[in-house]
Structure formats: C-alpha cells, structure tokens
Amino acid sequence: MLRKQSCTLLSNEEIAKNIRLARFSGDAACFTAPGQFAGVALSGCYLRRPISVSDFYPGGFEMIYKVVGKGT
C-alpha cells in the first residue's frame, strides 16, 4: 500500500567512506521490520529513490545508504 507522508531529517552523518546514516522524525507505523523500503522523493529528481529502512521506533526511523550519485 502506498502511503505518502512528510518526515523531518534530523541528522545525516557519514559512518564510513561514502556510507551515511540518515535519521528522520515522523510516523514510522507503516514499517514492521528492518529491510523494508521507503520511496524517498527529492527535489530536482524525477523518480523517488528506494532506500531500505535500517531501524524504526516510535516517532522516527533510520536509513543507511551509499552515496553513488546525484540522487544520494
């Protein structure tokens, strides 16, 4: 089921070379297990980026991703 919502980026820190950990605040009720994907919409990019959720908790969630181009 597609569910759109706005979240706030709390932090985006580098944890290894070209690997980042992004923490978001927002409703994480749609996630039931780590490894599920969220389609992240970015201004200036036509398509959403599917990024896996690494952790979730009441009021927020985290994503770990590798920087490989303009969309990340």
C-alpha positions in Angstrom: 0.0 0.0 0.0 1.3 3.4 -1.0 1.4 5.9 1.9 2.7 9.4 1.5 3.9 11.4 4.4 6.4 14.1 5.1 9.3 13.5 7.6 11.9 15.7 9.0 15.6 14.9 8.6 17.2 15.0 12.0 20.8 14.1 11.1 22.8 12.7 8.1 26.2 11.6 9.3 29.0 9.8 7.5 29.6 6.4 9.2 32.2 5.1 6.7 33.6 6.2 3.4 30.6 7.2 1.2 28.2 5.5 3.6 25.7 7.7 5.5 23.2 7.2 8.3 20.1 9.4 8.0 17.8 9.8 10.9 14.2 11.0 10.4 11.4 12.0 12.7 7.9 11.1 11.6 5.3 8.4 11.7 7.1 5.0 11.4 3.9 2.9 11.9 4.0 1.6 8.3 7.3 -0.2 9.0 7.0 -3.6 10.6 10.6 -4.9 10.1 14.0 -3.6 9.2 14.8 -4.0 5.5 11.5 -2.6 4.2 11.9 0.1 1.6 10.7 3.7 1.6 10.5 5.7 -1.6 12.3 8.9 -0.9 11.3 11.9 -3.1 14.0 14.5 -3.7 13.6 18.0 -5.1 15.3 18.1 -8.5 15.0 14.4 -9.1 12.1 13.0 -11.2 11.9 9.5 -9.7 11.8 8.5 -6.0 14.8 6.7 -4.5 14.0 3.3 -2.9 16.1 3.2 0.3 15.9 0.4 2.9 14.9 1.2 6.5 17.6 0.0 8.9 15.8 0.8 12.1 12.5 2.2 13.2 11.0 3.3 16.6 8.0 5.3 17.8 8.4 8.8 16.3 11.1 8.0 13.7 13.3 5.8 11.7 16.8 5.4 10.2 18.2 4.7 6.8 21.8 3.7 5.8 22.8 4.4 2.3 25.8 4.6 0.0 26.5 7.9 -1.9 26.8 6.9 -5.6 25.4 9.9 -7.5 23.3 13.0 -7.6 20.2 11.3 -6.0 22.0 10.1 -3.0 
